[in-house]
Amino acid sequence: GDQLFVVKKGGISSCFDANTGKANWELKRLGNLGEYYASPVYGDGKIYVTGDNGIVVVLAAGSKLDVLGKNDLGDTCIATPAIAEGRLYFRTREKMICIGE
């Protein structure tokens, strides 16, 4: 949509209005410490943020920080997830994980 999500070391997140550059929130913790190499991705009204420790934090897409859940992939993950045909694909160090119906 019209928002830019940024996540950096330690799970510090910020969200900006892409049209105005105004911060919706800045420097708020996601509740998952670690490094973030993967880019946040959007799908089905949610933002998926994958930490290198394999924890995927799910955020509601919106102007306020709203953590919907945290899911453990059980393996190191530094790749950006892919979304296709209603499925999420995660490439971890040891495996490929597909989540969907």
Protein Blocks (a to p, Z undefined) as FASTA:
>chain_A
ZZdcdddehhiacdddfknopafbghiaehiacddfbdcddeehiacdddfkopacdddd
dfbdcdfbdcdehiacfbdcddeehiacdddfkbccdddZZ
